[in-house]
């Protein structure tokens, strides 16, 4: 066969900037078969039209389109590239990446807020006044403390249940104590993101209204100590919400974390 109009694998590598190992791999998975293979030497040869094929493959690589899907963007005779379909699919993947990155940026922003808040306790343990926005929580009856085997087992099961329901977790979790009409209930809670209203809400979901709270830092988990931290508030009769959540300061001592206990104040202030 006359090979003067063909390109060696080295030539096509130089013209496209694609490494020879990559070109061999594309041949191996069946998306870039050489136009000719010398039966004596085993050398691969390509025709000039395959340069465009390599460029289309590289576009897939840049867009993170799986190469095992590349043939979907070729016509049945494999002589034409369906660029419209390829670009549409690449755009869809790029949009998904953007959404994923924005989600991660939102998570990082929330973590920064938690760090800034925890730094308020750098030189004192409180009290600190805090406005807590309305939120929804996945709540399970629980009377123990954080940092226990029971807590973590229940917490992980709750995460699995939240995921199965198609919900996303928020940035906060801990222990919740609600006193209503003389009845006090305690829960393990995980904040959930309820972007879209769901009626009726899952029975595990508790809606917490916007709250004004007084907060104190403590060196151990025990939500019952709220009565000693906020004696004036506990001496008054009202529907009270107490939350205990772990603090995440700039320097987080994972072997001895600190916690924040928040107590809601009656309407009109403490």
N, C-alpha and C positions, 0 to 999 in steps of 0.2 A: 504493500500500500504506500502511495506517495504521501509522505508525512511533512512535506515542506509547507503546507498550509495549516498545519496543526501546531498546537502549543504544547510544550512539555509541561509537566506539573510544576517545574521550577519557573518557567515563563509565566504561567497563569498566576503563580504565587506572587511574582514581582508586579504584575500588572494590576492585581486586585488588592495586594497588601495582606492577603490571607495566608497564614502559615501552611506549609506543606502538610504538616500533621493534621491540620483541620480539613484540608482538601481530601486527604485519604479517609478521614473519618466520615465526611459527607458521602464519599463513594461507598463506604462500608454500610451505612444506613440506607443507601439506595436513593438518595436525593440528588447526587451529582455523579452519575456513572461516566467514565471517560468515553470519548468518542471512539477511541481505539486503544487496545492494549497489545503491545508487541509480544507475540507468543514466545519469542526467543529470550528477550531480555526482561519481560514483565513490566517494562516502562509504560506509564500511562500518558496518553495524549488527549488533548482537548481541542475543540474547534473554537473559533473566535466568538461565536454566538453564546457559548457557555459562560463567557465573562458576565453577561447580564444575569445569568442564572445564579452565579456566585454572589453578585451584588444583591439579588433578591433574598438569597439565603442569609447574607450578612444583615439585611434589614430585619429579618426575623430574629436574628441573634440580638440585635440592638433593642428590639421591642420585647424581648423575652418571650417570643412565640415559640412554643416547643417545636423542635425540628421534625419530630415525628408527625407533625401536622402539615408540613410544608407542601406535600403533594396535593392537599386540599385546595391550594391556591394555583394549581396548574390545570390546564384543560386536559381532557381525557387522552389526547395524543401527546401530551407533555411538551407541546411546542409553543405554548403561550402561557404567560403569567397573568393571573387574575389580580391585578394590582388593586382594583377597587375593593375586592373582598379582603385582600391582605391588609390594606390600610384600615378598613372598617374594623377588622378584628384587632389590629394593633391599637387602634384608638380606644376600643372597649377595654383592653388590658391596661392601657395607660390611665384611663379614668378610674379603674379599680385601684390602681397603685396610688393615685392622687387621694382617693378617699381613705385608703389605708394610712397614708402618710399624715393626712389631716387628723385622723383619729389618734395616731401616735402623738402628734403635736398637742392635741387637746389633753391627752393624758399627762404629757410632760408639763403642760401649763398648770394643770390641777395639782401636780406634785410640787411645783414651785410655790403655789399658793399655800399648800400645807407646810412647806418648809418655812416660808415667811411667817406664817401664823405661829408655828412652834418656836421660832426665834424670839417671839414676844416674851417668852418665859425665861430668856437667857439669864436674867438677873433677879427674877422673883417668880414665885409660884402662882401669882394671881392676887385678887380676882381680876379677870378680864371680861369685859362685856363683848358679846358676839351676836350679830344678827345672822340667823341661819335661814336660808331660803327654803321655800316649800320643796319637799322631796318625797319620793316613794321608796319604801324599804321592803326587802324580802325578810320577813321576820319569823323566827321559829322559837317556841317556848324554850327557855334556857335559864337555869338558876346558878350556873357556875361562873367561873372567871375566865378571862382571856389567858393565853399562854398555858393552856392545859390540853392534854390529849383529847378529852371530850370535846372541848371547844373546836379544835382543829379538825377532828373527824366530822363534826356537825357542819362546820364551815365548808369543808370540801364537798360534802354531800349537797349542801345548799347551792354551791357554785354549779354543780352538775345539773341540778334541777332548774336553775335559772337558765342555763344554756339550752336545756331541752325545751324550755318554753319559748325560746327564740328571743330572750331578753339580753340586754347588755348591762354589766355591772357599772356602778358609778365609782367614785373615788374614795368612798368612806365605808367603814364597817366597824362593828364593835358590839356593845351591849346596850340595850334599851330598856328603860323602866318607865312604865306609864301608870299613873294613878288617876283613876276616873271614877267618880261617884263612890269614893271610899274603897275601891277595889284596886289593888296594885298587881300589875303583870310584868314579867321580865322576859326579854327576848334576846336572842342573838340576831343581829341585823346586818344586812348588806344593802347598801344603796343600789338601786336599779335605775336605769335610764328609761324613762317612760316618755319618749318623744311623741309617740302617737297614743292618743287616748284609747283605752281598752275598757269596754263595758260588757259584762261586769269584770272587775279586777279579779285576778287569781286570789284565792282565799289567803295565801301566804303574804300578800301585799298589804302593807299598812301605809296609809297616806299621812304624812306629817305636815301640818300647816307651817307657814312662815313663823319663826320663833325669835323672841328676844331672850338671850340666855346670859347667865353669869357663869364663868368658867374658872376652874382651878386645876393646877397641875398636881399630880400625885405620882409617887414612885412605885406603886403597885396597883394591880387590877383588883378592884372591889367596889362595885357600884353602890353598895350599901353605905359606904362612907360618905355619900352625898348628904345624908342627914346631919352629919357632924361638920361637913364643910359649909353647908348652907342652912344653919339652924333657923335663921329668921324666915326663910322661904318655907321650910318644912313645918313651921309653926302655924302656917296659914292654910286655909282650906281652899283649894282650887285644883282644877285638872292639870296635874303636873307631869312634865316630860323630862326625864333625866337620860342623858346619853354618856357613855364612856367609850372613848376611842383612843387609839394609840397615837402618840405624837411622833412626828418624823422631822427632827431638827436637822440643821446642816451637818452636824456631827452626830450620827445615830449610833448609840451604843446598843448593839443588837443583843448583848448578853444581859443588859439591864435597862430595858426600855422604860420610858415614862408614859404616862397616860393623862388625858384631859377628861375631867368630869364636867358636864354642862347641865345646868338646871334652868329650865324655863321660868320666866317671871310671869306673874299674872298680867292680864291685859291692863295697860296703863303704866307698866313699869314696876320695878321692885319696891 
